[in-house]
Amino acid sequence: DTCINGIEYTTYSLILSLAVCYRARLQERVEFDRRIVKHIKLPLTPLDNHEIIHREVDRCHDIIIDEMTVGANIARNTALKENVFMMFVCIELKIPLFVIGKPGSS
């Protein structure tokens, strides 16, 4: 099988790479996703709309967080999922990552 959720591996890798390198830093991600969708063309898997990018990045966040033991009093919110995702990627690639702020403030 060469697809994940109907998206070819290279396109899927591109989506996640852009999420790590650029999307994670942005406040306005919807506009970024819209611009990216316009530029994904054959031989990559063309995407119907920008929501696919959000869905696949969020799905990847969920896969990682679901494998962790999270305390009952810890909310599995977007901030936690994004921070854990970035930590996972940076640990795997041996890239320094600074998480700044008081606990619970993201």
C-alpha positions in Angstrom: 0.0 0.0 0.0 1.4 3.4 -1.0 -1.2 5.6 0.6 -2.3 6.9 4.0 -6.0 7.9 4.1 -6.0 8.2 0.3 -2.9 10.4 0.3 0.3 9.1 -1.4 3.3 8.8 0.9 5.3 11.6 -0.6 2.4 14.1 -0.3 1.7 12.9 3.3 5.4 13.4 4.2 5.3 16.9 2.6 2.3 17.8 4.7 3.9 16.7 8.0 7.2 18.3 7.1 5.5 21.6 6.4 3.6 21.2 9.7 6.9 20.8 11.6 8.9 23.5 9.8 6.3 26.2 9.2 2.8 25.6 10.3 3.6 25.0 14.0 4.9 28.6 14.3 1.9 30.3 12.7 -1.1 31.9 14.4 -3.2 31.9 11.1 -2.9 28.3 9.9 -6.0 28.2 7.7 -4.5 30.7 5.2 -1.2 28.8 5.2 -3.1 25.5 4.5 -5.1 27.2 1.7 -1.9 28.4 0.0 -0.2 25.0 0.3 -3.2 23.2 -1.2 -3.0 25.4 -4.3 0.6 24.2 -4.9 0.2 20.5 -4.4 -0.1 19.1 -7.9 0.7 16.0 -9.8 2.8 13.8 -9.4 1.8 14.5 -5.8 -1.7 13.7 -4.6 -3.8 16.9 -5.3 -5.9 17.8 -2.3 -9.5 18.9 -2.5 -9.4 21.5 0.2 -7.3 23.0 3.0 -9.1 21.1 5.7 -7.4 17.9 4.7 -4.1 19.3 5.9 -5.6 20.2 9.3 -7.2 16.8 9.5 -4.0 14.8 8.7 -1.8 16.9 11.0 -4.4 16.5 13.8 -4.6 12.8 13.2 -0.9 12.5 13.5 -1.0 14.4 16.8 -3.7 12.0 18.1 -1.7 8.9 17.1 1.2 10.1 19.1 -0.7 11.3 22.2 -2.8 8.1 22.2 0.3 6.0 22.7 1.2 8.0 25.9 -0.1 7.6 29.4 -1.6 11.0 30.2 -2.9 11.7 33.8 -6.6 12.0 34.4 -6.3 15.7 35.3 -4.4 16.6 32.2 -6.5 17.9 29.3 -5.7 16.4 25.9 -6.0 19.8 24.2 -4.5 21.2 21.0 -1.6 22.8 22.9 -0.6 19.6 24.5 -0.9 17.6 21.3 1.2 20.1 19.4 3.9 20.3 22.0 4.2 16.5 22.3 4.3 16.2 18.5 7.1 18.7 18.2 9.0 17.0 21.1 8.6 13.6 19.5 9.9 14.9 16.1 12.8 16.8 17.7 13.9 13.9 19.9 13.8 11.5 17.0 15.8 13.9 14.8 18.1 15.1 17.6 17.1 18.7 17.1 17.1 21.0 20.2 13.7 22.3 21.2 12.9 25.0 23.7 9.4 24.9 25.2 9.0 28.3 26.8 6.3 29.4 29.3 4.8 28.4 32.6 3.3 24.9 32.7 -0.3 25.0 31.5 0.1 28.4 29.7 0.2 27.2 26.1 
